Amino acid sequence: MNEDKTLICTVGFPRAGKSTWAKKWGKDNSAPIVNPDSIWVALHGQPFAAEAEPFVWAIAKTMVRSLFLAGHHAVILDATNTTRKRRDEWQSKDWKTVFHVIDTTPVECIKRATETNEDLIPVIERMAEQYEPVDEVEEGSVISDEDQLASMMETAYLRSSRRNAERLRRSLADSRNGETVKRKLAGEKIEDDPRFLKRIAQSRDQAAKGKTTPLEEVDQQD
């Protein structure tokens, strides 16, 4: 499991407030949101079409994977995830899966649906009958406290930053060692060569600033 990438799956009934939470937390923490309802609307102009369900979930999973590959450390899956089977589909060795439970009661969700979209009432009632709470047996963690979630994201980011810094250090060391071998093979003494040491120092400085300077450009600056 890749501990540097975290998929945050919401759990809750329609009208529970999942999207409201996802938009706020995602904005505050620069986390993109994958919302299957939006995919349905984009494809069919309506929130649900039974014949398109397998295709919609395949697109959602591809979007999650693509966002992680693009470099995001956290992605939010804004969906109901009210059954164990549905939640298990989001477990992966490529990311850590956690669940944020929005525990609005079915009664309150039905009340909200009455005011906004009565078609959701039978959906909420069906989901309430089939609901399976997230239990300790599941591989993912239940994260209900936002401070705990933010702390977990910060830890993952720092871990990734340290790992990237170590890769950069090794890359620079390999670069210098490779150049050393070339110079020795050419019969040159590099220990007292300020020009070579300057090139290495400038390369490190540029890398630390997130830039890169080819060695031939550094040569032209001497």
VEXMIZA-645098 format. One record per residue (C-alpha): residue in one letter; z negated, y negated, x negated. Coordinates in Angstrom, 3 decimals, m for minus. Layout:
N
<r aa="A" Z="Z" Y="Y" X="X"/>
...
REM end
This chain:
222
<r aa="M" Z="0.000" Y="0.000" X="0.000"/>
<r aa="N" Z="0.934" Y="m3.465" X="m1.272"/>
<r aa="E" Z="m2.277" Y="m5.511" X="m1.093"/>
<r aa="D" Z="m0.420" Y="m8.747" X="m1.907"/>
<r aa="K" Z="1.437" Y="m8.749" X="1.428"/>
<r aa="T" Z="m0.337" Y="m8.767" X="4.780"/>
<r aa="L" Z="1.094" Y="m8.212" X="8.248"/>
<r aa="I" Z="m1.183" Y="m9.746" X="10.869"/>
<r aa="C" Z="m0.599" Y="m8.039" X="14.237"/>
<r aa="T" Z="m2.005" Y="m9.686" X="17.332"/>
<r aa="V" Z="m3.565" Y="m7.437" X="19.979"/>
<r aa="G" Z="m3.928" Y="m8.622" X="23.563"/>
<r aa="F" Z="m2.474" Y="m8.715" X="27.067"/>
<r aa="P" Z="0.268" Y="m11.094" X="28.209"/>
<r aa="R" Z="m1.164" Y="m14.606" X="28.760"/>
<r aa="A" Z="m4.155" Y="m13.802" X="26.529"/>
<r aa="G" Z="m3.331" Y="m16.650" X="24.139"/>
<r aa="K" Z="m1.717" Y="m14.667" X="21.337"/>
<r aa="S" Z="1.219" Y="m17.031" X="20.816"/>
<r aa="T" Z="m1.037" Y="m20.091" X="20.917"/>
<r aa="W" Z="m3.208" Y="m18.622" X="18.172"/>
<r aa="A" Z="m0.196" Y="m17.422" X="16.141"/>
<r aa="K" Z="1.487" Y="m20.851" X="16.181"/>
<r aa="K" Z="m1.680" Y="m22.675" X="15.108"/>
<r aa="W" Z="m2.723" Y="m20.184" X="12.415"/>
<r aa="G" Z="0.833" Y="m19.806" X="11.189"/>
<r aa="K" Z="1.253" Y="m23.572" X="10.854"/>
<r aa="D" Z="m2.086" Y="m24.018" X="9.076"/>
<r aa="N" Z="m1.374" Y="m21.169" X="6.638"/>
<r aa="S" Z="2.429" Y="m21.368" X="6.232"/>
<r aa="A" Z="2.841" Y="m17.905" X="7.763"/>
<r aa="P" Z="6.104" Y="m17.167" X="9.627"/>
<r aa="I" Z="5.961" Y="m15.541" X="13.059"/>
<r aa="V" Z="7.993" Y="m12.617" X="14.384"/>
<r aa="N" Z="7.959" Y="m12.608" X="18.188"/>
<r aa="P" Z="9.754" Y="m9.771" X="20.039"/>
<r aa="D" Z="9.902" Y="m11.804" X="23.292"/>
<r aa="S" Z="11.918" Y="m14.459" X="21.467"/>
<r aa="I" Z="14.295" Y="m11.776" X="20.203"/>
<r aa="W" Z="14.820" Y="m10.531" X="23.767"/>
<r aa="V" Z="15.575" Y="m14.063" X="24.970"/>
<r aa="A" Z="17.950" Y="m14.672" X="22.071"/>
<r aa="L" Z="19.837" Y="m11.447" X="22.844"/>
<r aa="H" Z="19.760" Y="m11.336" X="26.649"/>
<r aa="G" Z="18.494" Y="m14.679" X="27.904"/>
<r aa="Q" Z="15.353" Y="m13.101" X="29.396"/>
<r aa="P" Z="11.957" Y="m11.957" X="28.041"/>
<r aa="F" Z="12.559" Y="m8.262" X="28.676"/>
<r aa="A" Z="15.498" Y="m5.894" X="29.078"/>
<r aa="A" Z="14.587" Y="m2.208" X="29.019"/>
<r aa="E" Z="17.945" Y="m1.055" X="27.685"/>
<r aa="A" Z="17.555" Y="m3.294" X="24.620"/>
<r aa="E" Z="13.966" Y="m2.334" X="23.730"/>
<r aa="P" Z="14.718" Y="m0.005" X="20.759"/>
<r aa="F" Z="17.157" Y="m2.546" X="19.338"/>
<r aa="V" Z="14.658" Y="m5.402" X="19.703"/>
<r aa="W" Z="11.902" Y="m3.522" X="17.869"/>
<r aa="A" Z="14.330" Y="m2.546" X="15.100"/>
<r aa="I" Z="15.242" Y="m6.228" X="14.670"/>
<r aa="A" Z="11.552" Y="m7.224" X="14.644"/>
<r aa="K" Z="10.742" Y="m4.720" X="11.901"/>
<r aa="T" Z="13.753" Y="m5.847" X="9.867"/>
<r aa="M" Z="12.607" Y="m9.476" X="10.198"/>
<r aa="V" Z="9.116" Y="m8.587" X="8.966"/>
<r aa="R" Z="10.497" Y="m6.721" X="5.978"/>
<r aa="S" Z="12.959" Y="m9.531" X="5.178"/>
<r aa="L" Z="10.247" Y="m12.201" X="5.269"/>
<r aa="F" Z="8.113" Y="m10.240" X="2.805"/>
<r aa="L" Z="11.125" Y="m9.722" X="0.544"/>
<r aa="A" Z="11.735" Y="m13.473" X="0.699"/>
<r aa="G" Z="8.329" Y="m14.036" X="m0.910"/>
<r aa="H" Z="5.902" Y="m14.641" X="1.981"/>
<r aa="H" Z="2.388" Y="m13.274" X="1.466"/>
<r aa="A" Z="1.517" Y="m13.185" X="5.177"/>
<r aa="V" Z="3.617" Y="m12.594" X="8.296"/>
<r aa="I" Z="2.378" Y="m12.684" X="11.894"/>
<r aa="L" Z="3.662" Y="m10.182" X="14.454"/>
<r aa="D" Z="3.067" Y="m11.880" X="17.803"/>
<r aa="A" Z="3.083" Y="m8.913" X="20.207"/>
<r aa="T" Z="0.720" Y="m7.116" X="22.601"/>
<r aa="N" Z="0.114" Y="m3.968" X="20.476"/>
<r aa="T" Z="m2.247" Y="m2.613" X="23.136"/>
<r aa="T" Z="m1.741" Y="1.084" X="22.297"/>
<r aa="R" Z="m2.421" Y="3.107" X="19.169"/>
<r aa="K" Z="1.175" Y="4.376" X="19.125"/>
<r aa="R" Z="2.592" Y="0.845" X="19.075"/>
<r aa="R" Z="0.182" Y="m0.280" X="16.350"/>
<r aa="D" Z="0.915" Y="2.749" X="14.167"/>
<r aa="E" Z="4.566" Y="1.708" X="14.028"/>
<r aa="W" Z="3.551" Y="m1.301" X="11.926"/>
<r aa="Q" Z="1.709" Y="0.603" X="9.212"/>
<r aa="S" Z="3.646" Y="0.633" X="5.920"/>
<r aa="K" Z="3.189" Y="1.274" X="2.228"/>
<r aa="D" Z="5.021" Y="m2.025" X="1.629"/>
<r aa="W" Z="2.286" Y="m4.209" X="3.160"/>
<r aa="K" Z="m1.309" Y="m4.185" X="4.386"/>
<r aa="T" Z="m1.592" Y="m4.205" X="8.181"/>
<r aa="V" Z="m4.496" Y="m5.963" X="9.920"/>
<r aa="F" Z="m5.120" Y="m6.653" X="13.611"/>
<r aa="H" Z="m6.284" Y="m9.904" X="15.174"/>
<r aa="V" Z="m7.644" Y="m9.102" X="18.639"/>
<r aa="I" Z="m7.358" Y="m11.783" X="21.330"/>
<r aa="D" Z="m9.960" Y="m10.406" X="23.733"/>
<r aa="T" Z="m9.105" Y="m12.384" X="26.866"/>
<r aa="T" Z="m9.970" Y="m10.179" X="29.863"/>
<r aa="P" Z="m7.257" Y="m8.750" X="32.129"/>
<r aa="V" Z="m8.763" Y="m10.699" X="35.045"/>
<r aa="E" Z="m8.325" Y="m14.000" X="33.200"/>
<r aa="C" Z="m4.812" Y="m13.045" X="32.068"/>
<r aa="I" Z="m3.819" Y="m12.240" X="35.667"/>
<r aa="K" Z="m5.242" Y="m15.579" X="36.792"/>
<r aa="R" Z="m3.127" Y="m17.387" X="34.204"/>
<r aa="A" Z="m0.047" Y="m15.366" X="35.180"/>
<r aa="T" Z="m0.562" Y="m16.361" X="38.822"/>
<r aa="E" Z="m0.210" Y="m19.987" X="37.741"/>
<r aa="T" Z="2.779" Y="m19.505" X="35.421"/>
<r aa="N" Z="4.699" Y="m16.246" X="35.953"/>
<r aa="E" Z="3.650" Y="m13.816" X="38.681"/>
<r aa="D" Z="6.120" Y="m11.196" X="37.398"/>
<r aa="L" Z="3.665" Y="m10.535" X="34.588"/>
<r aa="I" Z="0.853" Y="m9.429" X="36.899"/>
<r aa="P" Z="1.969" Y="m5.758" X="37.258"/>
<r aa="V" Z="2.679" Y="m5.678" X="33.501"/>
<r aa="I" Z="m0.862" Y="m6.828" X="32.735"/>
<r aa="E" Z="m2.330" Y="m4.332" X="35.205"/>
<r aa="R" Z="m0.355" Y="m1.463" X="33.635"/>
<r aa="M" Z="m1.328" Y="m2.471" X="30.102"/>
<r aa="A" Z="m4.988" Y="m2.745" X="31.129"/>
<r aa="E" Z="m4.916" Y="0.862" X="32.399"/>
<r aa="Q" Z="m3.249" Y="2.119" X="29.196"/>
<r aa="Y" Z="m5.203" Y="m0.082" X="26.752"/>
<r aa="E" Z="m6.527" Y="1.618" X="23.620"/>
<r aa="P" Z="m8.969" Y="m0.510" X="21.577"/>
<r aa="V" Z="m8.462" Y="m0.701" X="17.820"/>
<r aa="D" Z="m10.911" Y="1.786" X="16.331"/>
<r aa="E" Z="m12.333" Y="2.468" X="12.863"/>
<r aa="V" Z="m10.100" Y="5.504" X="12.433"/>
<r aa="E" Z="m7.003" Y="3.316" X="12.271"/>
<r aa="E" Z="m5.859" Y="2.416" X="8.779"/>
<r aa="G" Z="m5.604" Y="m1.313" X="9.510"/>
<r aa="S" Z="m8.567" Y="m3.659" X="9.608"/>
<r aa="V" Z="m9.719" Y="m5.574" X="12.661"/>
<r aa="I" Z="m9.894" Y="m9.251" X="11.773"/>
<r aa="S" Z="m11.371" Y="m11.310" X="14.624"/>
<r aa="D" Z="m13.044" Y="m14.005" X="12.537"/>
<r aa="E" Z="m10.591" Y="m16.657" X="11.323"/>
<r aa="D" Z="m12.689" Y="m17.532" X="8.260"/>
<r aa="Q" Z="m12.583" Y="m13.868" X="7.210"/>
<r aa="L" Z="m8.819" Y="m13.829" X="7.720"/>
<r aa="A" Z="m8.331" Y="m17.011" X="5.689"/>
<r aa="S" Z="m10.529" Y="m15.632" X="2.897"/>
<r aa="M" Z="m8.513" Y="m12.414" X="2.810"/>
<r aa="M" Z="m5.257" Y="m14.380" X="2.553"/>
<r aa="E" Z="m6.652" Y="m16.519" X="m0.272"/>
<r aa="T" Z="m7.740" Y="m13.410" X="m2.183"/>
<r aa="A" Z="m4.289" Y="m11.851" X="m1.797"/>
<r aa="Y" Z="m2.608" Y="m15.065" X="m2.971"/>
<r aa="L" Z="m4.841" Y="m15.382" X="m6.031"/>
<r aa="R" Z="m4.282" Y="m11.720" X="m6.898"/>
<r aa="S" Z="m0.525" Y="m12.224" X="m6.689"/>
<r aa="S" Z="m0.700" Y="m15.435" X="m8.769"/>
<r aa="R" Z="m2.648" Y="m13.708" X="m11.542"/>
<r aa="R" Z="m0.179" Y="m10.835" X="m11.527"/>
<r aa="N" Z="2.771" Y="m13.222" X="m11.792"/>
<r aa="A" Z="1.067" Y="m15.133" X="m14.614"/>
<r aa="E" Z="0.543" Y="m11.887" X="m16.531"/>
<r aa="R" Z="4.218" Y="m10.951" X="m16.055"/>
<r aa="L" Z="5.224" Y="m14.359" X="m17.410"/>
<r aa="R" Z="2.924" Y="m13.975" X="m20.428"/>
<r aa="R" Z="4.399" Y="m10.575" X="m21.232"/>
<r aa="S" Z="7.930" Y="m11.873" X="m20.774"/>
<r aa="L" Z="7.307" Y="m14.734" X="m23.195"/>
<r aa="A" Z="5.678" Y="m12.376" X="m25.689"/>
<r aa="D" Z="8.624" Y="m9.988" X="m25.455"/>
<r aa="S" Z="11.014" Y="m12.888" X="m25.901"/>
<r aa="R" Z="9.245" Y="m14.080" X="m29.028"/>
<r aa="N" Z="8.946" Y="m10.561" X="m30.455"/>
<r aa="G" Z="12.650" Y="m9.950" X="m29.877"/>
<r aa="E" Z="13.587" Y="m13.173" X="m31.610"/>
<r aa="T" Z="11.226" Y="m12.299" X="m34.493"/>
<r aa="V" Z="13.009" Y="m8.998" X="m35.056"/>
<r aa="K" Z="16.397" Y="m10.721" X="m35.052"/>
<r aa="R" Z="15.261" Y="m13.311" X="m37.581"/>
<r aa="K" Z="13.734" Y="m10.686" X="m39.869"/>
<r aa="L" Z="16.872" Y="m8.597" X="m39.751"/>
<r aa="A" Z="18.751" Y="m11.719" X="m40.805"/>
<r aa="G" Z="16.417" Y="m12.019" X="m43.808"/>
<r aa="E" Z="14.774" Y="m15.219" X="m42.606"/>
<r aa="K" Z="11.095" Y="m16.025" X="m42.939"/>
<r aa="I" Z="9.861" Y="m17.264" X="m39.567"/>
<r aa="E" Z="6.109" Y="m17.656" X="m40.143"/>
<r aa="D" Z="6.602" Y="m21.139" X="m41.603"/>
<r aa="D" Z="9.606" Y="m22.126" X="m39.514"/>
<r aa="P" Z="8.449" Y="m25.049" X="m37.297"/>
<r aa="R" Z="11.798" Y="m25.089" X="m35.481"/>
<r aa="F" Z="11.322" Y="m21.561" X="m34.176"/>
<r aa="L" Z="7.707" Y="m22.208" X="m33.162"/>
<r aa="K" Z="8.814" Y="m25.371" X="m31.368"/>
<r aa="R" Z="11.369" Y="m23.396" X="m29.382"/>
<r aa="I" Z="8.721" Y="m20.906" X="m28.233"/>
<r aa="A" Z="6.260" Y="m23.698" X="m27.318"/>
<r aa="Q" Z="8.902" Y="m25.531" X="m25.280"/>
<r aa="S" Z="9.895" Y="m22.342" X="m23.477"/>
<r aa="R" Z="6.278" Y="m21.699" X="m22.516"/>
<r aa="D" Z="5.807" Y="m25.284" X="m21.378"/>
<r aa="Q" Z="8.915" Y="m25.148" X="m19.211"/>
<r aa="A" Z="7.873" Y="m21.807" X="m17.712"/>
<r aa="A" Z="4.417" Y="m23.166" X="m16.865"/>
<r aa="K" Z="6.087" Y="m26.019" X="m14.973"/>
<r aa="G" Z="8.277" Y="m23.588" X="m13.065"/>
<r aa="K" Z="11.382" Y="m24.478" X="m15.040"/>
<r aa="T" Z="13.440" Y="m22.654" X="m17.609"/>
<r aa="T" Z="15.248" Y="m24.042" X="m20.635"/>
<r aa="P" Z="17.777" Y="m21.836" X="m22.448"/>
<r aa="L" Z="17.021" Y="m21.557" X="m26.147"/>
<r aa="E" Z="20.441" Y="m22.974" X="m27.034"/>
<r aa="E" Z="19.510" Y="m26.207" X="m25.211"/>
<r aa="V" Z="16.301" Y="m26.409" X="m27.204"/>
<r aa="D" Z="18.383" Y="m26.000" X="m30.362"/>
<r aa="Q" Z="20.392" Y="m29.075" X="m29.450"/>
<r aa="Q" Z="17.218" Y="m31.125" X="m29.093"/>
<r aa="D" Z="16.209" Y="m30.545" X="m32.742"/>
REM end
